[in-house]
């Protein structure tokens, strides 16, 4: 019996400043995404979106960062509906 394809999940990781790069934030967020995908039986895409050291206070991540790229890919249909 063929198993139906699992929906795809995309990971978005962000932390506000470069100092956090030396901490545990990246590892924790990546692990949380992996755990979420596993628990919810999702395929976690190798394509991930990261705004490392990009503050969201003035919406830089939304205007020009990886979050903007993700939203653009969704709107362009590059990221499949239902993912």
C-alpha positions in Angstrom: 0.0 0.0 0.0 1.3 3.4 -0.9 1.4 6.0 1.8 0.1 9.4 1.0 2.7 12.2 0.7 3.1 14.1 3.9 2.6 17.9 3.7 5.8 19.9 3.7 6.8 22.3 6.4 9.2 25.1 6.1 11.3 26.4 9.0 11.8 30.1 9.7 14.4 31.0 12.3 15.1 34.5 13.6 17.0 36.1 16.3 17.5 39.8 16.9 21.2 40.5 17.1 24.5 39.0 16.1 25.4 38.4 19.8 22.7 35.7 19.9 24.6 33.8 17.2 27.0 32.6 19.8 24.3 31.4 22.1 21.8 28.6 21.9 19.0 30.3 19.9 19.7 28.8 16.5 20.1 25.3 17.8 16.9 25.5 19.9 14.8 26.9 17.1 16.0 24.3 14.6 15.3 21.5 17.1 11.9 22.8 17.7 11.1 22.9 14.0 12.3 19.3 13.6 10.3 18.1 16.6 7.2 19.9 15.4 7.5 18.3 12.0 8.0 14.9 13.5 5.1 15.1 15.9 2.7 16.4 13.2 4.0 13.9 10.6 5.2 16.7 8.3 8.1 16.5 5.8 10.5 19.3 6.9 11.9 20.9 3.8 15.7 21.3 3.5 14.9 24.8 2.2 14.7 26.9 5.3 14.5 30.6 5.9 16.8 32.4 8.4 17.0 36.0 9.6 20.1 35.7 11.9 20.7 38.9 13.7 17.8 40.7 12.1 15.5 42.7 14.4 11.8 42.5 13.7 11.2 45.8 15.6 11.2 47.9 12.4 10.0 44.9 10.3 13.3 44.5 8.4 12.7 40.8 8.3 9.3 41.3 6.7 10.5 44.0 4.2 13.8 42.6 3.0 14.8 39.5 5.0 14.2 35.8 4.8 10.6 36.2 6.0 10.0 38.5 3.0 11.5 35.9 0.7 9.3 33.2 2.2 6.1 35.3 1.8 7.2 36.1 -1.8 7.7 32.4 -2.6 4.2 31.6 -1.2 2.7 34.4 -3.3 4.6 33.3 -6.4 3.4 29.7 -5.9 7.0 28.4 -5.5 5.9 27.0 -2.1 3.0 24.7 -2.7 -0.4 25.5 -1.3 -1.1 23.6 1.8 2.5 23.5 2.9 
